[in-house]
Amino acid sequence: MTSAETVTPGVVQIEIWSDVVCPWCYIGKRRVEAALGTFPHRDQVEVRWRSFQLDPNADAFDPAVPPVDLAEHLGGKYGGGRAAGLQMLANVTQIAAGEGLHYDLQHARGGNTADAHRVLHAALAVGGPALQGTVKERLLQGYFCERENISDPDTLVRLAAVAGLDARLARQALDGDAYRDEVAADQAQAHAFGATGVPFVVVDRRYGVSGAQPATVFADVLARAWQER
């Protein structure tokens, strides 16, 4: 971690590796939040979002290129064609609904997420974990529920500004190479931990939880980490 990310003394640190186009990551976020809601020392926990790209080779934003058909993409990747892809989307949409999330995956506009992760690092640098978490929520909501194209720099700046990050700072980060090294470092750390997918949750750099596990799993890990501090 860089000096800008110094952990507040005495807090439990939760780091969550995720991607803003991963449907299980939004579900996992809600489940971690549910666990925190029952944790008696919630005010002594910090949550930081770490970068992980499911498809780092995805195309960058180009207004001349039609958005990827997610159902067709999934059907081609896992087999079964578009019909199978639509069934996959329906299944995860139903699970998300159980967490209070209203996905619109059939119209999701996929693309490269490197810039989205850079904006999240900018939010962390400017406003700490609280602002980063607010921006993260806004990007996830925009992608999964509102058909926003989170590979489009203009969209990222607009959504980040709504969440409280100064639009000028977001634009400055995206106009240059700011936070590219931090994004790469996050992904390297995930691989060093042995993470092959997301969400991947690490508590105090001691306990790791892979996948969008039930809230009770996260609550148990939190309690154990607190007792051992």
N, C-alpha and C positions, 0 to 999 in steps of 0.2 A: 504493500500500500504506500501511496505517496504521502508526503507530509500534509497535503491538503485534505487527506482522508483520515487523519488521526482519530482514533476511537476515543470517545468520551470515557474517562476513567470510571470504572464501576458498573458499566452497562453490559448487558448481554448483546452481542452483535450477531444479527442474522444477515447473511449474505445470500442473495438469491440470483443464480444464473438463469437467465431466461431470454426469450426472443419475443419481440412485440407482435410477431405473426404466428406465435405458437398458441393454439387454442387451449391446450392443457396448462399453459403458463398462467393464463388469466384465471382459470379454474383454481389452480394452485394458489394464486394470490388470495383469492377469496377464502380458501381454507386456512392459510396461514393467518389471515386477519381474524377468522373465527377463533383460532387457537389463542391469538393475542387477546381477544375479547374476554376470555376466561382466565387469563394469566394475571394474578394479583399484583405483579410488579411491572405492568405494561409500560409505565413511565420510565422504566430503567432498561428499555430495549430499544436498540437502533436497527432499522432495516435498511440495507443498502442493496441496490440493484446492480448486478454485474452483467456484462455483455456476453451474449452467445448467439451466433448466427447459425440457424438451421441450414441455410443455403447461402454461404458467402459468395457463391458464383452467380447468384440471381442477378438479373439485369437491373442496372440503375434506372432511375426515372427517365422516361422519354415520352413526351406528350404525343408523339406520332405513332407510338406502338400501343396497340390495344392491350388492356390488362389481361393477365393470365386467368384462364378459367380454372379455378381451384379444383372443382370436381374432376375435370378432365386431367389435370395434373396428377391428382392423387390416384385416379384410375390407371393412368399410365405408369406411375411409379410402383404401385402395389398390385396391379393386375385387376382385370374385370371391367376396364373401360369407364366411361363417364357414369354409367348407372351405379357401379360399385363405389365410385367417388362420391356420388350424391348420398348413398347410404351411409358412408363414413361421416359425412358432414352432418347428416340427420342424427346420427348416434351421439356425436360430441355436442351437438346443439341441445339435445335433450338433457345431457348431463349438466351442461352449463346452466340450463334453465333451473335445475335443482339448486344452483348456487345464486340464483337471482340475476343471472346474466342472460341477455336476450341477443343471441348471435344472429347475424345475417351473413352466414358464410358463403352462400351461393353467389353473393355479389361482392365478396371481399376482393380487394385489388392488391394482389401480391407484388413483391418487388424486393430490391435489395434493402436491408435494414441497417447498414453500417452508419448512415447519417442519423437515424433515429437513436442509435446507441450513443453517438457523439453528443447529441442534444441532452441525453440523460446524464452523461458525464458533466456537461456544462451546468446542468441544474444542480448536481451534487457539489460542484466547485463553488457555485454562487450562493446557494441556499441550504446546503447540507442535505441530510437524508430526508427531511420533511418535504422540501421542495422537490427533490428527485422523485419521491413517492407520488406526489401529486401529478407531476408531469407523466410519470409512468402510467398512472391510471388513465389520464386523458388520452394518451396514445393508444392504449389497449382498447378503450371504449370507442375511439374513433375508427380503429381498424375493424374490430369485430362487430360493432353495432351500428355504425354510421356510414359505412362504405367509403371511408377516407383512405386516400392513397398515401401511406406513411413512407413511401420512398421519394415523394415529391418534397423538395426543400421548402417551398412556399407553404405547403400544408403543415409541415413540421413546425415551422416558425409560428404559424397561426395557432396551432393546438397548444404549443408550449407557452405562448403568451397568455392564452385563456387560463392555463394552469398556474400562471404567476411568474414565469421566467421572462425577463425583459426581452422583448422581440429583437432589439438591437444586438444583445449578447448572443441570442440564438443564431441570428443571421451571421454575425462575425465568426462564430464557431464553424458554421457550415461553409462559409465563403473560403476558408483556408483549410489547413490540415489539423486544426486543434482536436485533441483527444483521440486521434487515430492510434497513437501508441497505447493509450489507456484501454481502448477497445481490444487491441491485440493482446495486451497483457492479461486482460480478463479471460479471454478465450484460451490463452496458453495455460493459465492457472486452472481453468476447468479441466483441460486435458491432463494436467499434472495430477489432479484429484482423481482422475479416472472417469470423469463424467462423459458419457457418450450421448446424452440427451438432456432435455430440460422439461420442466423446472428441476433445478438441482439446488437444494437448500443446505447451507452450512451454518452451524451455530458455534460461535466462538472458535472457529477453526479446529473444532474437536469432533463434532458430530455432523454427519452428512445424511441427508434424506433425499432419495432420488424419486422423482415423479410427483404427481399431484395426489399425494396421499391424503387419507381422511384427516380432518382437523384434529382428531384425538391423537394421531401419531405425532403431529407437530407439537401439540400441547405436552405430550410426555417427554419429548426431547427438550423442550424449553424448561420444564420442571427439573429435569436431570441436570441440565447445564447450570441452572440457578443454584441448586443444592451443592454443586461441586465447585462453585466459585470461591 
